[in-house]
Amino acid sequence: MEEERPDNEADTQVTPPEDNATPEVSSDSSNKSKGLIIAGVVVVALLIIAGLFLPPISLGERLSGGSDEPETAAATEAAPAEESTAETETAVNTNIPGEFDMMVDDPNTAVNVAAIPPADIASANVGPLPAYVAVKSNVYVVEADAPASGRVAIKYSPDSNPDTLDIYGWDGTNWFFVPTQIDETNQQLVTLEPASYQAYTLVNTDTDTVAIGGTTLADVPEAVKPFLTEVMAGALLLAGNGDLQGEAPDVSGDDLDTYLWVTNVGAVVDQASLSAFLGDTTAQGNQINALVNTAVSGGYSGINLDYQGVDDSQTAAYTSFIQSLADALHAQGLKLIITLGTPQETGGNWDSGGQDWDALGQIADIVYIQMPLDPTAYGADGLAEQLLEWGSHQIDRNKLVALVQSSAVDRIGEAFTGLSNEDALANFGSLEFTAGGEEVGPGEPVEAALVGNATPLEWDGAALTYRYSYEDENGQTHIVWLGNPASLAQHLEIADKFNLKGVAVRNLGHLTQEAGLDAAFASAISDAALPEASGAAIVWTIKDETDSVIASNSGSDMAFSWEGSEEPGSYTLNVEFALGDTILPLASVDIAVGEAAEEIAEEPAEETAAAADTAVASGDTDAVVRVDSNVRVGPGVIYGLVTGGILGGTEVPILGRDASSTWLYILMPDGKTKGWIYGELLDLNPNLDVSALEEIEVTAEALPPSSGGGGGSDDGGSGGGGGTNPPPPVNVPPVTNASFELGGQTHT
């Protein structure tokens, strides 16, 4: 049976596989699995190799040297950018060479700017500009596929004054002021922040300058009232809990716009109360309600909010309070004035502290800027002009009012304080006798002096007024500038120079002397000439019981001597400060001249006869000179003397007068020489109408600062003063670093 077994079985079992030989597959399924595995491995390998030759690896380029790899990669990435740039340049046109440029925040915004001439503004699809502005460039219309935001620069012509130019933007409904800065290098105005207006243009603002009082109308001198358009009334002072202390008088029926003054400035700035108030929203709401109710019931035009010393950390809280107050006032048809403090200047940059000028300027209806108190800051390119050059580009100048000082200023260190001229002159001291006294015998001389710590007056050409210095009880040196109409006018005209809404005046109640004030205010609101600076002097007079001047002297002397009188009676020694036509009393004392121990019958008769000779009877000559007096070539102590003067008792014709009738123009006894004499030194004919005399135009020049005003005891010296303007009158050629010596008017 064994011979019948199949051969294949014998082969399979008997013949073993050789070493390293590939085993044979004994079935079809086994052979297929092995084939799939081998094919998969091959495919993966091919894919990996292919990937090595594709970007970003690009093995083939690397193996060929790699020199083209960066260039090829850059070209691969740059190609779309170049295409995009080409498309953007086609869709964006933000620059009109030599006129306009817009720096768009989003470069992908499709923008096109078109320049429309002012004459064709109707075709620009914008509304008319405010009546108080004049267009100074094309109107630049911005067309975009989405709101286009960015900073804008507009060129101005070389003959323009950039200090009075502004950029206005159209939002689709109204034109708005846009804060800018001046780029003098490129002669353009540049917006401070990105904006998204639909059109822009360059304008020049031309507003009517107004004079505004800082106190109640009752305190304003009569000469100033006709020039005012609005005043402050009352004074409410912020207390620690947000309450307001003070009075708010009813002003219903007033012809002027009257605003209720609310402040945290008393003897000092109350920063603590303001800080607590700004941290209490309930107190803010209560105060807003109280202010609106008071303004409505009292007949006010609105509120003047004068909160100073805002901490930088409370800027947002202060701005929010202002916005809420403005909204509440506007709902009642009332206005909001904000008084902003003087910012600090450092290296051409201005720091306004916690008061955000840009934001507050948009909220308020009127903005007062506290101008520097330093009287020397108002010269050409001075600190005052620098402040307004900056400030008028932060806030719409049609809202801006420059708040200036009205009268005298006291400086100690870097601190300035306003005060009245009367208070400023207190440092000249008290009147004391150095010989004689309040009771003297006939013919007994009297000597008196102002005993104080004030230095002699000196002219400050930069401030257009006189100044002196003194040392207080703490050893600190003060500098005091006196107020006068010329200095005030210099402050007022700065508003017109920058085309501001107007000018306001601090402490109008300090202007107790009205001489020249009308000219100062007239120059601020019209083309009227500025008032001329006036000379100053210390005037000593002795008057008898009939108020007649029997002896006098003027100049810078702080002492005076009187030879006395043989006639018993009561006399008065007066010391006054004369600043042009303004006379301010310094001191006064009565002097009693007693009876003589022995009567000499002849002397009183001669004295009576002499006195009778000086009286002017009706129908006689125009005037008789009371005492030996100086005569000058011009109406003031700043003019030179006519040689020899004139003796008491001389009869003189009067040919004319100055504008104030303080000085009279006379013909001297030689019948040829003419000159000016102080009016109080004449006994006038009762039939003479001084106001009807011709007003004489002065052609003589004042003495140079170093010359003084006369000779002997009539003159006094003063220290040198700085400044570019000469001592008055202002038509004298400029004198640098000028001092001024005050000349005497009369002598005995």
SULHU-V511697 format. One record per run of one state. SS is the DSSP state (H for helix, E for strand, L for the rest). FROM is the first residue (numbers start at 0). TO is the last residue. Records with the same first field share a line. If there is no record, write none. Layout:
SS=FROM-TO, FROM-TO
//
This chain:
L=0-0, 4-5, 14-26, 52-57, 63-67, 91-91, 93-93, 96-98, 104-109, 116-116, 124-131, 135-137, 144-148, 155-160, 170-173, 178-178, 183-186, 191-193, 195-197, 205-209, 213-215, 219-220, 225-226, 238-242, 247-255, 263-263, 265-267, 269-269, 278-279, 298-300, 306-310, 331-333, 340-342, 346-347, 351-355, 363-364, 370-373, 378-381, 391-398, 405-406, 412-413, 419-419, 428-428, 435-437, 440-444, 451-456, 460-463, 471-475, 481-483, 497-500, 506-506, 510-515, 525-534, 543-547, 555-557, 562-567, 579-580, 593-599, 614-621, 625-627, 629-630, 632-639, 641-644, 646-649, 657-661, 667-672, 684-688, 692-693, 695-710, 714-714, 716-740, 742-744, 746-747
H=1-3, 6-13, 27-51, 58-62, 68-90, 117-123, 161-163, 216-218, 221-224, 270-277, 280-297, 311-330, 356-362, 374-377, 382-390, 420-427, 484-496, 507-509, 516-524, 600-613, 678-680, 689-691, 711-713
E=92-92, 94-95, 99-103, 110-115, 132-134, 138-143, 149-154, 164-169, 174-177, 179-182, 187-190, 194-194, 198-204, 210-212, 227-237, 243-246, 256-262, 264-264, 268-268, 301-305, 334-339, 343-345, 348-350, 365-369, 399-404, 407-411, 414-418, 429-434, 438-439, 445-450, 457-459, 464-470, 476-480, 501-505, 535-542, 548-554, 558-561, 568-578, 581-592, 622-624, 628-628, 631-631, 640-640, 645-645, 650-656, 662-666, 673-677, 681-683, 694-694, 715-715, 741-741, 745-745
//
